Amino acid sequence: MNGNPEQNRDLKIFEAEDGYVVYHSERDRVHFLNHTGVLLLELCNGKHSVPEMIAILEKGYGLEKPPEKEVMEIITSFEQEGLIKFN
C-alpha cells in the first residue's frame, strides 16, 4: 500500500438508520458501513496517507493508542472490494 488511498468514483453513499449504505455501481455491489467505516472511506480522498488517517481517528475518538491494526484491516478490505485504490 503505497501512496494515498482514493475512493472509486463510481460510489454512491447514502445515510441509513444505523450507518451508511455504499453502492458500487462498477461491481453492482452494496456495502453497509458504520460511522467509523464511512469516515475512513471519506478520508480516502487522495490527500491523506494511511498513517495520517490512523492519527485522525486516534485523536478524533480520544483513543489511548493508535488503531493501526483496525484501520489497516479496513483499508485492505476497501481495496479488495474495489472501493478505493492507491495513487
N, C-alpha and C positions, 0 to 999 in steps of 0.2 A: 504494500500500500504506500506508494509514493505519490506526492503531490497532495492537493486539497480535493476532497470529495465534492462532487457537484450532482444535484438532482437530475434525474432523467427529465427531459422536457415534456414527456407525454403523461405526466402525473396530474391527477385531479385530486385535491384534498378537500374533504367535507367533514365538518364537525358533526359528531354523533352524540347520543345521550351519554355514553360512558367512555368517550375517547374520540378517535378520528377514523374515518374511512379513507383509504388511499386507493384510487383506481388507476391502474397502469394499463392504458389503452394498447400499448405496443404488444403486451403479452396477454391482454384481456384477463387480467387478474385483479382481485380485490384484496387489500390488506387492511387489517384492523390494528391501529396503534393507540397506545395510551399517551398521556400528555408528554411524558419524557421522550417517548419514541418520536412523536411528531416534532418536538423541539429539536431533537438531533437531526431529523430529516430537514427541517427548516435551516439549520446551521450548515447543511451541505449545500452551500451556495457558491463554492469555489473560492471563498475568501478566508475560510478557516481551516487550519490543519486539524488532524485528529487530536494531537496534544492540546491545542487551544480549546477544542470542544470539551475535552475532559476537564480542563481548568474552569471553563464556563459553568459546567454542571456542578463541579465541586463547590464553587463559590455561590452559585445560584440556589443550591439546595442546602448550603451550610454543612457540607459533609466533613467528617473528620479526616478522611483520606481520599485521594483521587479515585474515581470509579473507572480505573483503566480497563480492567477485565470486562466489565459490563459494557462499556462503550465499544470496546474492540469487538465483542460478540455481536452487538447490534449493527455496527458498521459493516462487519463481514457479512452478516445476513442481508443487509440492504444491498450490498454489492452483488451477492449471489443471486438475489431476486431481481436484479436489474433496476433497482430504484435509484442507484447512484453509480457514478463512475469517477475515476480519479483523473484529474487533468495534469 
